[in-house]
Amino acid sequence: MKVLGIGNAIVDVICKVDDNFINKNNLTKSTMKLFFDENEFKKLLINLKIEKTVSGGSVANSIVGLSQLANNVGFIGKVCDDEFGKKYEEGLIKENVNFFYSKKKEKLPTGTCLILVTPDSERTMCTYLGTAGKINENDVSIDAVKNSEIIFLEGYLWDEGEPKKAFDKAINNANKVAMSLSDLFCVDRHKPHFLKLVKNKLDITFANEQEITSLIEAKNFNEVISFSKQLDKLVIITRGEKGAIAVNGDEVVESDIQRNLNIVDLTGAGDLFAAGYLHGYINNLSVSESLIKGTELSSKIIQKIGARI
């Protein structure tokens, strides 16, 4: 198997809202907020019109993208044997992704992410992790990890306790480790741990400019480049309208964005960029070609609703 993703198994519920809804509910536009109270989460949904429901989760979106490019891939994520859990599994199987998890009745329901899309196409996420956030080391198949060229992890999954043990088990048995920092919220919440991972454990780090700047508390982007060069590992940074950049030791390669796109929803842009880049990486394309493939996939996804092409 080429790539095994390990991440939060979340069903995405996509709704269109106005800026007033974001402000009224004390949400910060274009970030992710975790909800720990299921009832509080359900209250948000009451008056909303659902545009689309789809199997999601950051790394799962990347893995589906890789599968659509004809790569042999798999995914591990915890779901409950409930309606959303069944939908989730069906969604992955339909996309030819090997799902290395046996669902069963859990105390908590399958995780849900409410994706609120404002008229400017920005997405604000409200996540109730449910059982997804309870992943533990018993949920991680060592055979699946060892039989993969690369494992791909998400910052969203990392948390103290059982999820950290699952993370460690995967990393300690992997051939190569890639990880997405996921979100500024995650970086700020777990900064010392993420920094340790980036420096000592990861072979490939995916981040946007905001995330990595916060991670190393850089004053400007030159400091980010200097830090990435010193790591002597592969760091891929997306920069919005400034394109993307890959740093591997002294090698620095930049890629521009695609222009004149009809942008309708930025959900999944980073996930599909990572899919495109990893596709290039595992198929021995150059760094420049891999960046272009990442840009191509992220450009496609932002022109439609949802995070699956």
N, C-alpha and C positions, 0 to 999 in steps of 0.2 A: 504493500500500500504506500502511496506517495505521501499523503498528509492526513494526520488524525487531528481533528479539532476537539478540544475539550472546553465546554463553556456552559453558560446558562441556557437551558432549554426553555425558551419563552415564546408564548403565542402573542404575536403583534396584533393589536386592535387599533386601526388607523382612523382618525377622525379629523375633520377640518374645523378649525376654530378661528376666532378673531383675537387680536391682541388684548382686548378687554378681558377675555376669558382667562388668559395667561396671568394678567395682573390681578384680577379678582381672586384667583386661587393661590396667590403668592408663589407663583412659579417663576423660575428664571429662564427666559427664552434661550433655546438651543442647548440646554443642558439636561441632565437626567436627574430626577429626584426619586429616591427610594421610599416606598411606603411600607410600613411594617404592620399597619392595621388594615385588614381586608375590607372592613366596613367603610373606612375613610376613603379607600381606593374606589370602592363601588359607587360612592356618592358622586365622584367626579363623572362617572359614566352615565348617570341617570338621564340627563337631558341632552346627551350627545347623539348625533346620527353617525352610525358606524359606516365608514366607506368600504372597509376591507378587513378581513381577518385572515392572517397567514402565519405559518410556523416561522418563528424568528429567532432572535438571539444573535449577537454580533458575530461570533466565530461561526455559528451555524450558517449564517448568510454567506460568509466567505467560503465555507466548505461547499455549499450548494453552487456557488459561482465556479469553483474549481471543477466540480462534477460536470457542470454544463460545458466546460472546456475539455471534456473527455479525459479527466484525470481520475485515477482510482483513489477514492477518499473515504474517510469514515468520521463518525462523530460520537462523542460521549456526552450526555447531558441528562440530568435527573428530571423525570416527569412522573406524575401520578397516573394510576389507571382510572382516569376520568374522561369526560368528553373531550376536553382540550388536549389531554395526554394522547388520546387515540388519534386526534387530528394531527398532532405534532408528528407522531411516528409515521403516519400515512404520508405527510408532506415530505419527509426525508426519503422514504422508500420510493416515492414517485419520482424523486430527483436522482435516483441511483446512488444514494449515500448509504454506506453501511452503518447501521445504528447499533452501537455496542452498548445497549442498555436494556435490561428486562424490566418493563414497567410493572408496578404492583400498587396496591392500595396504600396510600401514604396518609399521614395525619393532615398534611397541608395539600391544597390543590396545585395543579400545574401552574407554573408562573405565567404572569400576563404583563405585557407592556403596552400602556396606552400611549400612542404616538399622536401628538397634537400638531397638526400642520397649519401654520398661519399663512395669510395671503402672500407673504414674502418668500414662501417655500421653506422657511426654517422649520425644524422639527424640535419639539420639546417633549421629553419622555418622562412618563410617570410609571415606575416599575414596582409591581408587587411580585417579589421573587417566588413566593410560595415554596414548594418543595425543591425548586431549582437551586435555591440558596443553601440547601441542606446536603449538597453533594459531599460524599466522604470517600475515604481511600478505598473502601470496598466496592465503590461504584466504578473505579478505574481498572480496566483490564490491562494487566502487565503485558500479556501477549499482544494485544492490539497496539500498545505503545511501542514495544520492541520491534514489531513488524512494520512500523512506519518509518519512512525516511526522516520525516519532520513531524513534531507535534506543534500545534498552534493553539495558544492559550489566550484568554482575554482578561484584562484587568478587572472587568466587572465581576469575575468569579472569585477573585482573591479576597479572602477574609480570614480573620483569626479563627482558630478552632478547626472544625472538620474540613471546610473547603481548603484551608492551607495544607492540611495533611494530604488531601487529594492532589493538590498542586505539586507538593514535594515528591510524592510517589511517582507522578508522571515525569517530572523533570529528572529525577534520579535514574529512571530507566530508559530515557529517551536517547535516540541517536543524535538528534539536533532539536533545539528548542527555539520557536518563534513566539512572540507575544505582542499583542496590541495593548497599549496603555489605556485604551477605551474611551476615557472621558476625564475632563479636568476635575470633576467631582471625585473620581477614583484616585487620581494622582494626589490631590490635596489630602485625601483621607488616609492614604497609605504611603506617603512620600518616602520615609526611610526604607521601607520594605521594597518598594518599587525600584528605588535607586540601587539597592543591593542586588536585586534581580538583574537589572540592566547591566550592572558592572560585572557580576560574577557568574550568572547562570544562563543568560540568553545569548543565542547565536545571532538572532535577528530581532530587532525591535521596531515596531510600527508605532508612530505617534503623529499627532498633528502639532503644528508649531506652538500652539497655546499649551498643550500638555507637557511637551519636553522642556519648554522655557520655564514652566512652573516647577517641574521635577528637579532641575538643577539650579533653580532660582537665578536664571541668567538675566543680565541687564539688556542684552541685545542678541540678535541672531548669530553674530560672529562668535559669541561665547558658546552657543549651541554647537556650531560647527567644530570649534576647538575641542570641546568635550567629546563629541562623537569621533573625531580623529584619534584622540588618545585611547579610546576604548579598543580600537583595532578590531571591531566587530561590525556587522552590517546594521546600520541605522537608516530607516526610511522615514522621511518626514513629509507630510502633506501640508501645503501652505495656502490653501484656498485659491484665490485668484493669481497667486504667484507661482502656482504649479507644485511640483514635488521635487524632492532632492534625496539622493542616496549617498551615504558616507560609509566608506569601508577603508579604514586606515587613512592614508593620504589621498585615496581616490574619492573625488567628489563629482557626482554626476547630477545634472539638473534636467528637468523636463517641464515643458510648458503645458498649460491647460488647453482643452479644445474650446474654440470660440463659437459664438452665435448659437448657443443651445437654448432649447425651450425648457427651462428649468421649472419643474412643478413640485418636487419634493426631494429634499436633501437626505432623507432617510437612507441609510445603507451606503452612502458615498464612500466612506472610509472602509467599510467591510468589503465592498466590491473592488476597491483599489488594492487592498491587501490580496484578494483572490487573484487579480490580474498579475500583480508582482510575483506572488508565489508560483503561479503558473509558469512565468518566465524562468524563475529560479530553478524549479525542479526539472524543467525541460532544457536547461543549459543555454538559455538566451543570455545576451549581454545585459549588464545593469541598465543601460540606456533602453534596450528593447523591453525589459521587464517594467521599467517605469512607464513606457508608452502603453504597454498592455494594461497596466493598472489604471492609467488615465482613461483609456478607451472604455473599460468596464464601468468606472465610476461616472463617466459622461453619459453612458447609456442609462444607468439606474436613476440618475437625477431627473431624467425626462419622463419618468412614470411614477405613479403612486406605489409606495412599498419598497421593500429591500430585496426583492427577488426579480431577476430578469425574466 
